[in-house]
Amino acid sequence: MSEKEQYYPTGDYKCDFISYYPYQKVGIKAGKSEIGVSVNKDQTSTGSFSSSDFLVASQKNIITSTAPVDLNYKHIFLQNKNKTEIKWKR
């Protein structure tokens, strides 16, 4: 995170913002539109489950200003554990 305030370009521009969590030292590379992410195969502990979370937020066509940009994060990965019980009647 920057130590000083950062503003997007001055002038009459439209900007697109993409934000993701967790932080990765190497994010989306210039000229690309994807980022590599993975999940832990074993998600039985809180630590392994939490480190497998991936959130994304975006806003498009934001006109330049000093106003904050609202980013609403969405969970991209979901673990769903279902138990199905089948009972047969005769």
PyMOL Python script that loads the backbone (N, CA, C, O; Angstrom):
from pymol import cmd

cmd.read_pdbstr("""\
ATOM      1  N   MET A   1       0.841  -1.166   0.000  1.00  0.00           N
ATOM      2  CA  MET A   1       0.000   0.000   0.000  1.00  0.00           C
ATOM      3  C   MET A   1       0.892   1.236   0.000  1.00  0.00           C
ATOM      4  O   MET A   1       1.930   1.263   0.661  1.00  0.00           O
ATOM      5  N   SER A   2       0.488   2.239  -0.731  1.00  0.00           N
ATOM      6  CA  SER A   2       1.271   3.456  -0.870  1.00  0.00           C
ATOM      7  C   SER A   2       1.270   4.262   0.425  1.00  0.00           C
ATOM      8  O   SER A   2       0.285   4.268   1.163  1.00  0.00           O
ATOM      9  N   GLU A   3       2.374   4.934   0.688  1.00  0.00           N
ATOM     10  CA  GLU A   3       2.491   5.787   1.869  1.00  0.00           C
ATOM     11  C   GLU A   3       1.864   7.159   1.646  1.00  0.00           C
ATOM     12  O   GLU A   3       1.588   7.872   2.611  1.00  0.00           O
ATOM     13  N   LYS A   4       1.636   7.540   0.395  1.00  0.00           N
ATOM     14  CA  LYS A   4       1.033   8.847   0.118  1.00  0.00           C
ATOM     15  C   LYS A   4      -0.221   8.658  -0.723  1.00  0.00           C
ATOM     16  O   LYS A   4      -0.416   7.611  -1.340  1.00  0.00           O
ATOM     17  N   GLU A   5      -1.069   9.679  -0.740  1.00  0.00           N
ATOM     18  CA  GLU A   5      -2.303   9.598  -1.524  1.00  0.00           C
ATOM     19  C   GLU A   5      -1.975   9.509  -3.007  1.00  0.00           C
ATOM     20  O   GLU A   5      -1.070  10.180  -3.502  1.00  0.00           O
ATOM     21  N   GLN A   6      -2.726   8.674  -3.699  1.00  0.00           N
ATOM     22  CA  GLN A   6      -2.546   8.504  -5.133  1.00  0.00           C
ATOM     23  C   GLN A   6      -3.834   8.898  -5.835  1.00  0.00           C
ATOM     24  O   GLN A   6      -4.920   8.497  -5.416  1.00  0.00           O
ATOM     25  N   TYR A   7      -3.719   9.679  -6.899  1.00  0.00           N
ATOM     26  CA  TYR A   7      -4.875  10.065  -7.693  1.00  0.00           C
ATOM     27  C   TYR A   7      -4.667   9.575  -9.114  1.00  0.00           C
ATOM     28  O   TYR A   7      -3.549   9.572  -9.630  1.00  0.00           O
ATOM     29  N   TYR A   8      -5.759   9.161  -9.736  1.00  0.00           N
ATOM     30  CA  TYR A   8      -5.655   8.720 -11.114  1.00  0.00           C
ATOM     31  C   TYR A   8      -5.479   9.937 -12.011  1.00  0.00           C
ATOM     32  O   TYR A   8      -5.501  11.058 -11.502  1.00  0.00           O
ATOM     33  N   PRO A   9      -5.308   9.776 -13.299  1.00  0.00           N
ATOM     34  CA  PRO A   9      -4.896  10.883 -14.172  1.00  0.00           C
ATOM     35  C   PRO A   9      -5.780  12.124 -14.061  1.00  0.00           C
ATOM     36  O   PRO A   9      -6.994  12.033 -13.877  1.00  0.00           O
ATOM     37  N   THR A  10      -5.140  13.274 -14.178  1.00  0.00           N
ATOM     38  CA  THR A  10      -5.895  14.526 -14.229  1.00  0.00           C
ATOM     39  C   THR A  10      -6.294  14.767 -15.674  1.00  0.00           C
ATOM     40  O   THR A  10      -5.628  14.288 -16.592  1.00  0.00           O
ATOM     41  N   GLY A  11      -7.353  15.489 -15.878  1.00  0.00           N
ATOM     42  CA  GLY A  11      -7.841  15.727 -17.231  1.00  0.00           C
ATOM     43  C   GLY A  11      -9.141  14.987 -17.445  1.00  0.00           C
ATOM     44  O   GLY A  11      -9.729  14.454 -16.505  1.00  0.00           O
ATOM     45  N   ASP A  12      -9.580  14.958 -18.674  1.00  0.00           N
ATOM     46  CA  ASP A  12     -10.865  14.346 -19.020  1.00  0.00           C
ATOM     47  C   ASP A  12     -10.639  12.916 -19.498  1.00  0.00           C
ATOM     48  O   ASP A  12     -10.566  12.660 -20.699  1.00  0.00           O
ATOM     49  N   TYR A  13     -10.530  11.998 -18.560  1.00  0.00           N
ATOM     50  CA  TYR A  13     -10.290  10.593 -18.875  1.00  0.00           C
ATOM     51  C   TYR A  13     -11.346   9.727 -18.206  1.00  0.00           C
ATOM     52  O   TYR A  13     -11.978  10.128 -17.229  1.00  0.00           O
ATOM     53  N   LYS A  14     -11.524   8.532 -18.754  1.00  0.00           N
ATOM     54  CA  LYS A  14     -12.332   7.507 -18.105  1.00  0.00           C
ATOM     55  C   LYS A  14     -11.385   6.377 -17.719  1.00  0.00           C
ATOM     56  O   LYS A  14     -10.528   5.970 -18.504  1.00  0.00           O
ATOM     57  N   CYS A  15     -11.554   5.880 -16.504  1.00  0.00           N
ATOM     58  CA  CYS A  15     -10.663   4.841 -15.986  1.00  0.00           C
ATOM     59  C   CYS A  15     -11.451   3.592 -15.609  1.00  0.00           C
ATOM     60  O   CYS A  15     -12.609   3.668 -15.197  1.00  0.00           O
ATOM     61  N   ASP A  16     -10.805   2.449 -15.756  1.00  0.00           N
ATOM     62  CA  ASP A  16     -11.348   1.176 -15.295  1.00  0.00           C
ATOM     63  C   ASP A  16     -10.502   0.708 -14.114  1.00  0.00           C
ATOM     64  O   ASP A  16      -9.274   0.767 -14.166  1.00  0.00           O
ATOM     65  N   PHE A  17     -11.153   0.244 -13.056  1.00  0.00           N
ATOM     66  CA  PHE A  17     -10.465  -0.238 -11.867  1.00  0.00           C
ATOM     67  C   PHE A  17     -10.777  -1.709 -11.660  1.00  0.00           C
ATOM     68  O   PHE A  17     -11.931  -2.132 -11.735  1.00  0.00           O
ATOM     69  N   ILE A  18      -9.724  -2.486 -11.397  1.00  0.00           N
ATOM     70  CA  ILE A  18      -9.868  -3.893 -11.040  1.00  0.00           C
ATOM     71  C   ILE A  18      -9.052  -4.104  -9.772  1.00  0.00           C
ATOM     72  O   ILE A  18      -7.878  -3.736  -9.713  1.00  0.00           O
ATOM     73  N   SER A  19      -9.670  -4.691  -8.768  1.00  0.00           N
ATOM     74  CA  SER A  19      -8.993  -4.942  -7.501  1.00  0.00           C
ATOM     75  C   SER A  19      -9.258  -6.381  -7.086  1.00  0.00           C
ATOM     76  O   SER A  19     -10.338  -6.918  -7.335  1.00  0.00           O
ATOM     77  N   TYR A  20      -8.273  -7.001  -6.456  1.00  0.00           N
ATOM     78  CA  TYR A  20      -8.441  -8.381  -6.024  1.00  0.00           C
ATOM     79  C   TYR A  20      -7.777  -8.600  -4.672  1.00  0.00           C
ATOM     80  O   TYR A  20      -6.898  -7.838  -4.267  1.00  0.00           O
ATOM     81  N   TYR A  21      -8.208  -9.649  -3.980  1.00  0.00           N
ATOM     82  CA  TYR A  21      -7.651 -10.063  -2.705  1.00  0.00           C
ATOM     83  C   TYR A  21      -7.523 -11.581  -2.735  1.00  0.00           C
ATOM     84  O   TYR A  21      -8.446 -12.237  -3.218  1.00  0.00           O
ATOM     85  N   PRO A  22      -6.474 -12.162  -2.266  1.00  0.00           N
ATOM     86  CA  PRO A  22      -5.374 -11.578  -1.520  1.00  0.00           C
ATOM     87  C   PRO A  22      -4.324 -10.970  -2.439  1.00  0.00           C
ATOM     88  O   PRO A  22      -4.277 -11.252  -3.637  1.00  0.00           O
ATOM     89  N   TYR A  23      -3.489 -10.131  -1.849  1.00  0.00           N
ATOM     90  CA  TYR A  23      -2.391  -9.487  -2.562  1.00  0.00           C
ATOM     91  C   TYR A  23      -1.465 -10.539  -3.147  1.00  0.00           C
ATOM     92  O   TYR A  23      -1.183 -11.558  -2.517  1.00  0.00           O
ATOM     93  N   GLN A  24      -0.995 -10.281  -4.359  1.00  0.00           N
ATOM     94  CA  GLN A  24       0.030 -11.113  -4.982  1.00  0.00           C
ATOM     95  C   GLN A  24       1.106 -10.184  -5.510  1.00  0.00           C
ATOM     96  O   GLN A  24       0.805  -9.161  -6.126  1.00  0.00           O
ATOM     97  N   LYS A  25       2.352 -10.537  -5.271  1.00  0.00           N
ATOM     98  CA  LYS A  25       3.458  -9.683  -5.721  1.00  0.00           C
ATOM     99  C   LYS A  25       3.400  -9.492  -7.231  1.00  0.00           C
ATOM    100  O   LYS A  25       3.602  -8.384  -7.728  1.00  0.00           O
ATOM    101  N   VAL A  26       3.127 -10.562  -7.955  1.00  0.00           N
ATOM    102  CA  VAL A  26       2.960 -10.472  -9.405  1.00  0.00           C
ATOM    103  C   VAL A  26       1.472 -10.602  -9.681  1.00  0.00           C
ATOM    104  O   VAL A  26       0.893 -11.672  -9.493  1.00  0.00           O
ATOM    105  N   GLY A  27       0.855  -9.526 -10.124  1.00  0.00           N
ATOM    106  CA  GLY A  27      -0.585  -9.527 -10.370  1.00  0.00           C
ATOM    107  C   GLY A  27      -0.887  -9.737 -11.843  1.00  0.00           C
ATOM    108  O   GLY A  27      -0.320 -10.624 -12.481  1.00  0.00           O
ATOM    109  N   ILE A  28      -1.768  -8.930 -12.371  1.00  0.00           N
ATOM    110  CA  ILE A  28      -2.125  -9.010 -13.785  1.00  0.00           C
ATOM    111  C   ILE A  28      -1.015  -8.342 -14.577  1.00  0.00           C
ATOM    112  O   ILE A  28      -0.709  -7.170 -14.357  1.00  0.00           O
ATOM    113  N   LYS A  29      -0.418  -9.073 -15.486  1.00  0.00           N
ATOM    114  CA  LYS A  29       0.698  -8.551 -16.271  1.00  0.00           C
ATOM    115  C   LYS A  29       0.195  -7.618 -17.360  1.00  0.00           C
ATOM    116  O   LYS A  29      -0.921  -7.768 -17.857  1.00  0.00           O
ATOM    117  N   ALA A  30       1.032  -6.654 -17.725  1.00  0.00           N
ATOM    118  CA  ALA A  30       0.681  -5.682 -18.766  1.00  0.00           C
ATOM    119  C   ALA A  30       0.277  -6.403 -20.045  1.00  0.00           C
ATOM    120  O   ALA A  30       0.959  -7.329 -20.484  1.00  0.00           O
ATOM    121  N   GLY A  31      -0.828  -5.979 -20.639  1.00  0.00           N
ATOM    122  CA  GLY A  31      -1.309  -6.580 -21.877  1.00  0.00           C
ATOM    123  C   GLY A  31      -2.114  -7.857 -21.676  1.00  0.00           C
ATOM    124  O   GLY A  31      -2.597  -8.438 -22.648  1.00  0.00           O
ATOM    125  N   LYS A  32      -2.265  -8.303 -20.439  1.00  0.00           N
ATOM    126  CA  LYS A  32      -3.020  -9.525 -20.142  1.00  0.00           C
ATOM    127  C   LYS A  32      -4.311  -9.166 -19.418  1.00  0.00           C
ATOM    128  O   LYS A  32      -4.467  -8.048 -18.927  1.00  0.00           O
ATOM    129  N   SER A  33      -5.229 -10.116 -19.356  1.00  0.00           N
ATOM    130  CA  SER A  33      -6.498  -9.867 -18.670  1.00  0.00           C
ATOM    131  C   SER A  33      -6.821 -10.955 -17.650  1.00  0.00           C
ATOM    132  O   SER A  33      -7.960 -11.065 -17.196  1.00  0.00           O
ATOM    133  N   GLU A  34      -5.823 -11.758 -17.290  1.00  0.00           N
ATOM    134  CA  GLU A  34      -6.081 -12.827 -16.327  1.00  0.00           C
ATOM    135  C   GLU A  34      -4.960 -12.899 -15.302  1.00  0.00           C
ATOM    136  O   GLU A  34      -3.850 -12.413 -15.522  1.00  0.00           O
ATOM    137  N   ILE A  35      -5.289 -13.521 -14.176  1.00  0.00           N
ATOM    138  CA  ILE A  35      -4.327 -13.688 -13.089  1.00  0.00           C
ATOM    139  C   ILE A  35      -4.423 -15.135 -12.605  1.00  0.00           C
ATOM    140  O   ILE A  35      -5.516 -15.694 -12.512  1.00  0.00           O
ATOM    141  N   GLY A  36      -3.292 -15.724 -12.302  1.00  0.00           N
ATOM    142  CA  GLY A  36      -3.279 -17.099 -11.818  1.00  0.00           C
ATOM    143  C   GLY A  36      -3.615 -17.163 -10.338  1.00  0.00           C
ATOM    144  O   GLY A  36      -3.016 -16.452  -9.532  1.00  0.00           O
ATOM    145  N   VAL A  37      -4.563 -18.005  -9.978  1.00  0.00           N
ATOM    146  CA  VAL A  37      -4.932 -18.221  -8.576  1.00  0.00           C
ATOM    147  C   VAL A  37      -5.134 -19.712  -8.351  1.00  0.00           C
ATOM    148  O   VAL A  37      -5.374 -20.473  -9.289  1.00  0.00           O
ATOM    149  N   SER A  38      -5.033 -20.110  -7.098  1.00  0.00           N
ATOM    150  CA  SER A  38      -5.245 -21.524  -6.786  1.00  0.00           C
ATOM    151  C   SER A  38      -5.876 -21.650  -5.406  1.00  0.00           C
ATOM    152  O   SER A  38      -5.913 -20.694  -4.632  1.00  0.00           O
ATOM    153  N   VAL A  39      -6.364 -22.831  -5.118  1.00  0.00           N
ATOM    154  CA  VAL A  39      -6.948 -23.126  -3.808  1.00  0.00           C
ATOM    155  C   VAL A  39      -6.210 -24.305  -3.195  1.00  0.00           C
ATOM    156  O   VAL A  39      -5.633 -25.129  -3.904  1.00  0.00           O
ATOM    157  N   ASN A  40      -6.237 -24.375  -1.885  1.00  0.00           N
ATOM    158  CA  ASN A  40      -5.669 -25.527  -1.189  1.00  0.00           C
ATOM    159  C   ASN A  40      -6.601 -26.720  -1.363  1.00  0.00           C
ATOM    160  O   ASN A  40      -7.819 -26.595  -1.231  1.00  0.00           O
ATOM    161  N   LYS A  41      -6.021 -27.869  -1.659  1.00  0.00           N
ATOM    162  CA  LYS A  41      -6.845 -29.073  -1.806  1.00  0.00           C
ATOM    163  C   LYS A  41      -7.477 -29.464  -0.479  1.00  0.00           C
ATOM    164  O   LYS A  41      -8.639 -29.867  -0.435  1.00  0.00           O
ATOM    165  N   ASP A  42      -6.714 -29.344   0.599  1.00  0.00           N
ATOM    166  CA  ASP A  42      -7.227 -29.671   1.932  1.00  0.00           C
ATOM    167  C   ASP A  42      -7.717 -28.386   2.587  1.00  0.00           C
ATOM    168  O   ASP A  42      -6.914 -27.533   2.963  1.00  0.00           O
ATOM    169  N   GLN A  43      -9.025 -28.246   2.722  1.00  0.00           N
ATOM    170  CA  GLN A  43      -9.599 -27.044   3.317  1.00  0.00           C
ATOM    171  C   GLN A  43     -10.285 -27.355   4.644  1.00  0.00           C
ATOM    172  O   GLN A  43     -11.291 -26.738   4.995  1.00  0.00           O
ATOM    173  N   THR A  44      -9.730 -28.316   5.374  1.00  0.00           N
ATOM    174  CA  THR A  44     -10.337 -28.706   6.643  1.00  0.00           C
ATOM    175  C   THR A  44      -9.958 -27.771   7.789  1.00  0.00           C
ATOM    176  O   THR A  44     -10.677 -27.709   8.786  1.00  0.00           O
ATOM    177  N   SER A  45      -8.848 -27.045   7.672  1.00  0.00           N
ATOM    178  CA  SER A  45      -8.468 -26.103   8.728  1.00  0.00           C
ATOM    179  C   SER A  45      -8.842 -24.682   8.312  1.00  0.00           C
ATOM    180  O   SER A  45      -8.954 -24.378   7.125  1.00  0.00           O
ATOM    181  N   THR A  46      -9.031 -23.823   9.305  1.00  0.00           N
ATOM    182  CA  THR A  46      -9.399 -22.431   9.033  1.00  0.00           C
ATOM    183  C   THR A  46      -8.329 -21.738   8.199  1.00  0.00           C
ATOM    184  O   THR A  46      -8.654 -20.983   7.283  1.00  0.00           O
ATOM    185  N   GLY A  47      -7.059 -21.985   8.502  1.00  0.00           N
ATOM    186  CA  GLY A  47      -5.965 -21.347   7.769  1.00  0.00           C
ATOM    187  C   GLY A  47      -5.941 -21.717   6.299  1.00  0.00           C
ATOM    188  O   GLY A  47      -5.806 -20.841   5.444  1.00  0.00           O
ATOM    189  N   SER A  48      -6.070 -23.005   5.988  1.00  0.00           N
ATOM    190  CA  SER A  48      -6.040 -23.425   4.583  1.00  0.00           C
ATOM    191  C   SER A  48      -7.298 -22.976   3.851  1.00  0.00           C
ATOM    192  O   SER A  48      -7.248 -22.656   2.664  1.00  0.00           O
ATOM    193  N   PHE A  49      -8.429 -22.953   4.559  1.00  0.00           N
ATOM    194  CA  PHE A  49      -9.676 -22.487   3.954  1.00  0.00           C
ATOM    195  C   PHE A  49      -9.591 -20.994   3.646  1.00  0.00           C
ATOM    196  O   PHE A  49      -9.947 -20.568   2.547  1.00  0.00           O
ATOM    197  N   SER A  50      -9.122 -20.197   4.608  1.00  0.00           N
ATOM    198  CA  SER A  50      -9.040 -18.743   4.437  1.00  0.00           C
ATOM    199  C   SER A  50      -8.064 -18.349   3.341  1.00  0.00           C
ATOM    200  O   SER A  50      -8.323 -17.406   2.594  1.00  0.00           O
ATOM    201  N   SER A  51      -6.952 -19.054   3.234  1.00  0.00           N
ATOM    202  CA  SER A  51      -5.965 -18.701   2.216  1.00  0.00           C
ATOM    203  C   SER A  51      -6.420 -19.097   0.818  1.00  0.00           C
ATOM    204  O   SER A  51      -5.759 -18.755  -0.163  1.00  0.00           O
ATOM    205  N   SER A  52      -7.527 -19.804   0.711  1.00  0.00           N
ATOM    206  CA  SER A  52      -8.068 -20.190  -0.589  1.00  0.00           C
ATOM    207  C   SER A  52      -9.147 -19.235  -1.077  1.00  0.00           C
ATOM    208  O   SER A  52      -9.721 -19.445  -2.145  1.00  0.00           O
ATOM    209  N   ASP A  53      -9.426 -18.194  -0.312  1.00  0.00           N
ATOM    210  CA  ASP A  53     -10.444 -17.224  -0.708  1.00  0.00           C
ATOM    211  C   ASP A  53      -9.883 -16.311  -1.794  1.00  0.00           C
ATOM    212  O   ASP A  53      -8.692 -15.998  -1.780  1.00  0.00           O
ATOM    213  N   PHE A  54     -10.711 -15.885  -2.723  1.00  0.00           N
ATOM    214  CA  PHE A  54     -10.292 -14.954  -3.768  1.00  0.00           C
ATOM    215  C   PHE A  54     -11.457 -14.016  -4.043  1.00  0.00           C
ATOM    216  O   PHE A  54     -12.547 -14.458  -4.406  1.00  0.00           O
ATOM    217  N   LEU A  55     -11.223 -12.724  -3.868  1.00  0.00           N
ATOM    218  CA  LEU A  55     -12.264 -11.718  -4.056  1.00  0.00           C
ATOM    219  C   LEU A  55     -11.868 -10.773  -5.179  1.00  0.00           C
ATOM    220  O   LEU A  55     -10.690 -10.470  -5.364  1.00  0.00           O
ATOM    221  N   VAL A  56     -12.861 -10.312  -5.923  1.00  0.00           N
ATOM    222  CA  VAL A  56     -12.624  -9.393  -7.037  1.00  0.00           C
ATOM    223  C   VAL A  56     -13.665  -8.285  -7.001  1.00  0.00           C
ATOM    224  O   VAL A  56     -14.835  -8.512  -6.694  1.00  0.00           O
ATOM    225  N   ALA A  57     -13.204  -7.068  -7.325  1.00  0.00           N
ATOM    226  CA  ALA A  57     -14.100  -5.916  -7.458  1.00  0.00           C
ATOM    227  C   ALA A  57     -13.678  -5.133  -8.691  1.00  0.00           C
ATOM    228  O   ALA A  57     -12.494  -5.085  -9.022  1.00  0.00           O
ATOM    229  N   SER A  58     -14.636  -4.521  -9.369  1.00  0.00           N
ATOM    230  CA  SER A  58     -14.281  -3.698 -10.530  1.00  0.00           C
ATOM    231  C   SER A  58     -15.297  -2.581 -10.724  1.00  0.00           C
ATOM    232  O   SER A  58     -16.459  -2.690 -10.335  1.00  0.00           O
ATOM    233  N   GLN A  59     -14.823  -1.517 -11.332  1.00  0.00           N
ATOM    234  CA  GLN A  59     -15.651  -0.386 -11.744  1.00  0.00           C
ATOM    235  C   GLN A  59     -15.111   0.068 -13.090  1.00  0.00           C
ATOM    236  O   GLN A  59     -13.898   0.151 -13.281  1.00  0.00           O
ATOM    237  N   LYS A  60     -16.004   0.358 -14.015  1.00  0.00           N
ATOM    238  CA  LYS A  60     -15.582   0.773 -15.360  1.00  0.00           C
ATOM    239  C   LYS A  60     -16.100   2.162 -15.684  1.00  0.00           C
ATOM    240  O   LYS A  60     -17.118   2.610 -15.157  1.00  0.00           O
ATOM    241  N   ASN A  61     -15.368   2.830 -16.569  1.00  0.00           N
ATOM    242  CA  ASN A  61     -15.739   4.149 -17.088  1.00  0.00           C
ATOM    243  C   ASN A  61     -15.925   5.189 -15.988  1.00  0.00           C
ATOM    244  O   ASN A  61     -16.880   5.966 -16.014  1.00  0.00           O
ATOM    245  N   ILE A  62     -15.014   5.200 -15.028  1.00  0.00           N
ATOM    246  CA  ILE A  62     -15.049   6.187 -13.949  1.00  0.00           C
ATOM    247  C   ILE A  62     -14.358   7.456 -14.446  1.00  0.00           C
ATOM    248  O   ILE A  62     -13.200   7.420 -14.862  1.00  0.00           O
ATOM    249  N   ILE A  63     -15.074   8.569 -14.400  1.00  0.00           N
ATOM    250  CA  ILE A  63     -14.504   9.843 -14.847  1.00  0.00           C
ATOM    251  C   ILE A  63     -13.538  10.340 -13.778  1.00  0.00           C
ATOM    252  O   ILE A  63     -13.836  10.281 -12.585  1.00  0.00           O
ATOM    253  N   THR A  64     -12.381  10.830 -14.211  1.00  0.00           N
ATOM    254  CA  THR A  64     -11.343  11.241 -13.276  1.00  0.00           C
ATOM    255  C   THR A  64     -11.813  12.335 -12.327  1.00  0.00           C
ATOM    256  O   THR A  64     -12.496  13.281 -12.717  1.00  0.00           O
ATOM    257  N   SER A  65     -11.422  12.169 -11.067  1.00  0.00           N
ATOM    258  CA  SER A  65     -11.692  13.155 -10.015  1.00  0.00           C
ATOM    259  C   SER A  65     -10.887  12.733  -8.794  1.00  0.00           C
ATOM    260  O   SER A  65     -10.147  11.750  -8.846  1.00  0.00           O
ATOM    261  N   THR A  66     -11.026  13.463  -7.704  1.00  0.00           N
ATOM    262  CA  THR A  66     -10.363  13.061  -6.459  1.00  0.00           C
ATOM    263  C   THR A  66     -11.311  12.282  -5.557  1.00  0.00           C
ATOM    264  O   THR A  66     -10.951  11.933  -4.433  1.00  0.00           O
ATOM    265  N   ALA A  67     -12.511  12.009  -6.039  1.00  0.00           N
ATOM    266  CA  ALA A  67     -13.498  11.257  -5.251  1.00  0.00           C
ATOM    267  C   ALA A  67     -13.094   9.787  -5.151  1.00  0.00           C
ATOM    268  O   ALA A  67     -12.527   9.238  -6.096  1.00  0.00           O
ATOM    269  N   PRO A  68     -13.378   9.147  -4.019  1.00  0.00           N
ATOM    270  CA  PRO A  68     -13.076   7.717  -3.903  1.00  0.00           C
ATOM    271  C   PRO A  68     -13.940   6.887  -4.853  1.00  0.00           C
ATOM    272  O   PRO A  68     -15.053   7.277  -5.206  1.00  0.00           O
ATOM    273  N   VAL A  69     -13.411   5.755  -5.252  1.00  0.00           N
ATOM    274  CA  VAL A  69     -14.135   4.831  -6.123  1.00  0.00           C
ATOM    275  C   VAL A  69     -14.668   3.691  -5.256  1.00  0.00           C
ATOM    276  O   VAL A  69     -13.901   3.033  -4.553  1.00  0.00           O
ATOM    277  N   ASP A  70     -15.978   3.460  -5.305  1.00  0.00           N
ATOM    278  CA  ASP A  70     -16.580   2.360  -4.546  1.00  0.00           C
ATOM    279  C   ASP A  70     -16.251   1.034  -5.214  1.00  0.00           C
ATOM    280  O   ASP A  70     -16.477   0.857  -6.411  1.00  0.00           O
ATOM    281  N   LEU A  71     -15.719   0.111  -4.436  1.00  0.00           N
ATOM    282  CA  LEU A  71     -15.414  -1.226  -4.930  1.00  0.00           C
ATOM    283  C   LEU A  71     -16.146  -2.236  -4.056  1.00  0.00           C
ATOM    284  O   LEU A  71     -15.904  -2.312  -2.851  1.00  0.00           O
ATOM    285  N   ASN A  72     -17.030  -3.000  -4.655  1.00  0.00           N
ATOM    286  CA  ASN A  72     -17.792  -4.032  -3.951  1.00  0.00           C
ATOM    287  C   ASN A  72     -17.229  -5.394  -4.333  1.00  0.00           C
ATOM    288  O   ASN A  72     -17.356  -5.835  -5.475  1.00  0.00           O
ATOM    289  N   TYR A  73     -16.612  -6.045  -3.370  1.00  0.00           N
ATOM    290  CA  TYR A  73     -15.931  -7.309  -3.631  1.00  0.00           C
ATOM    291  C   TYR A  73     -16.905  -8.476  -3.653  1.00  0.00           C
ATOM    292  O   TYR A  73     -17.870  -8.527  -2.891  1.00  0.00           O
ATOM    293  N   LYS A  74     -16.618  -9.416  -4.557  1.00  0.00           N
ATOM    294  CA  LYS A  74     -17.410 -10.641  -4.672  1.00  0.00           C
ATOM    295  C   LYS A  74     -16.478 -11.835  -4.517  1.00  0.00           C
ATOM    296  O   LYS A  74     -15.365 -11.848  -5.044  1.00  0.00           O
ATOM    297  N   HIS A  75     -16.959 -12.842  -3.780  1.00  0.00           N
ATOM    298  CA  HIS A  75     -16.195 -14.078  -3.629  1.00  0.00           C
ATOM    299  C   HIS A  75     -16.257 -14.844  -4.949  1.00  0.00           C
ATOM    300  O   HIS A  75     -17.332 -15.059  -5.508  1.00  0.00           O
ATOM    301  N   ILE A  76     -15.101 -15.246  -5.428  1.00  0.00           N
ATOM    302  CA  ILE A  76     -15.039 -15.977  -6.693  1.00  0.00           C
ATOM    303  C   ILE A  76     -15.072 -17.483  -6.449  1.00  0.00           C
ATOM    304  O   ILE A  76     -15.677 -18.223  -7.224  1.00  0.00           O
ATOM    305  N   PHE A  77     -14.431 -17.937  -5.386  1.00  0.00           N
ATOM    306  CA  PHE A  77     -14.412 -19.364  -5.071  1.00  0.00           C
ATOM    307  C   PHE A  77     -15.460 -19.662  -4.020  1.00  0.00           C
ATOM    308  O   PHE A  77     -15.758 -18.827  -3.166  1.00  0.00           O
ATOM    309  N   LEU A  78     -16.010 -20.848  -4.090  1.00  0.00           N
ATOM    310  CA  LEU A  78     -17.017 -21.269  -3.126  1.00  0.00           C
ATOM    311  C   LEU A  78     -16.816 -22.741  -2.829  1.00  0.00           C
ATOM    312  O   LEU A  78     -16.699 -23.560  -3.740  1.00  0.00           O
ATOM    313  N   GLN A  79     -16.777 -23.065  -1.566  1.00  0.00           N
ATOM    314  CA  GLN A  79     -16.725 -24.471  -1.180  1.00  0.00           C
ATOM    315  C   GLN A  79     -18.122 -24.869  -0.744  1.00  0.00           C
ATOM    316  O   GLN A  79     -18.730 -24.225   0.111  1.00  0.00           O
ATOM    317  N   ASN A  80     -18.610 -25.916  -1.329  1.00  0.00           N
ATOM    318  CA  ASN A  80     -19.952 -26.377  -1.010  1.00  0.00           C
ATOM    319  C   ASN A  80     -19.853 -27.827  -0.570  1.00  0.00           C
ATOM    320  O   ASN A  80     -19.444 -28.693  -1.344  1.00  0.00           O
ATOM    321  N   LYS A  81     -20.223 -28.086   0.658  1.00  0.00           N
ATOM    322  CA  LYS A  81     -20.142 -29.436   1.199  1.00  0.00           C
ATOM    323  C   LYS A  81     -21.558 -29.914   1.474  1.00  0.00           C
ATOM    324  O   LYS A  81     -22.221 -29.415   2.383  1.00  0.00           O
ATOM    325  N   ASN A  82     -22.013 -30.865   0.704  1.00  0.00           N
ATOM    326  CA  ASN A  82     -23.375 -31.385   0.851  1.00  0.00           C
ATOM    327  C   ASN A  82     -23.340 -32.847   1.255  1.00  0.00           C
ATOM    328  O   ASN A  82     -22.477 -33.613   0.826  1.00  0.00           O
ATOM    329  N   LYS A  83     -24.288 -33.210   2.081  1.00  0.00           N
ATOM    330  CA  LYS A  83     -24.505 -34.618   2.410  1.00  0.00           C
ATOM    331  C   LYS A  83     -25.889 -34.967   1.904  1.00  0.00           C
ATOM    332  O   LYS A  83     -26.865 -34.272   2.187  1.00  0.00           O
ATOM    333  N   THR A  84     -25.960 -36.028   1.168  1.00  0.00           N
ATOM    334  CA  THR A  84     -27.248 -36.474   0.654  1.00  0.00           C
ATOM    335  C   THR A  84     -27.593 -37.800   1.311  1.00  0.00           C
ATOM    336  O   THR A  84     -26.792 -38.735   1.329  1.00  0.00           O
ATOM    337  N   GLU A  85     -28.775 -37.857   1.836  1.00  0.00           N
ATOM    338  CA  GLU A  85     -29.233 -39.094   2.464  1.00  0.00           C
ATOM    339  C   GLU A  85     -30.425 -39.605   1.674  1.00  0.00           C
ATOM    340  O   GLU A  85     -31.412 -38.896   1.476  1.00  0.00           O
ATOM    341  N   ILE A  86     -30.316 -40.836   1.230  1.00  0.00           N
ATOM    342  CA  ILE A  86     -31.401 -41.445   0.462  1.00  0.00           C
ATOM    343  C   ILE A  86     -32.028 -42.542   1.318  1.00  0.00           C
ATOM    344  O   ILE A  86     -31.336 -43.427   1.821  1.00  0.00           O
ATOM    345  N   LYS A  87     -33.326 -42.471   1.473  1.00  0.00           N
ATOM    346  CA  LYS A  87     -34.049 -43.496   2.222  1.00  0.00           C
ATOM    347  C   LYS A  87     -35.002 -44.192   1.265  1.00  0.00           C
ATOM    348  O   LYS A  87     -35.790 -43.555   0.565  1.00  0.00           O
ATOM    349  N   TRP A  88     -34.911 -45.492   1.256  1.00  0.00           N
ATOM    350  CA  TRP A  88     -35.779 -46.288   0.397  1.00  0.00           C
ATOM    351  C   TRP A  88     -36.957 -46.807   1.211  1.00  0.00           C
ATOM    352  O   TRP A  88     -36.793 -47.256   2.346  1.00  0.00           O
ATOM    353  N   LYS A  89     -38.112 -46.742   0.636  1.00  0.00           N
ATOM    354  CA  LYS A  89     -39.302 -47.313   1.273  1.00  0.00           C
ATOM    355  C   LYS A  89     -39.707 -48.543   0.490  1.00  0.00           C
ATOM    356  O   LYS A  89     -39.607 -48.577  -0.737  1.00  0.00           O
ATOM    357  N   ARG A  90     -40.166 -49.553   1.211  1.00  0.00           N
ATOM    358  CA  ARG A  90     -40.644 -50.761   0.534  1.00  0.00           C
ATOM    359  C   ARG A  90     -42.114 -50.876   0.670  1.00  0.00           C
ATOM    360  O   ARG A  90     -42.708 -51.829   0.167  1.00  0.00           O
TER     361      ARG A  90
END
""", "prot")
cmd.dss("prot")
cmd.show_as("cartoon", "prot")
cmd.util.cbc("prot")
cmd.orient("prot")
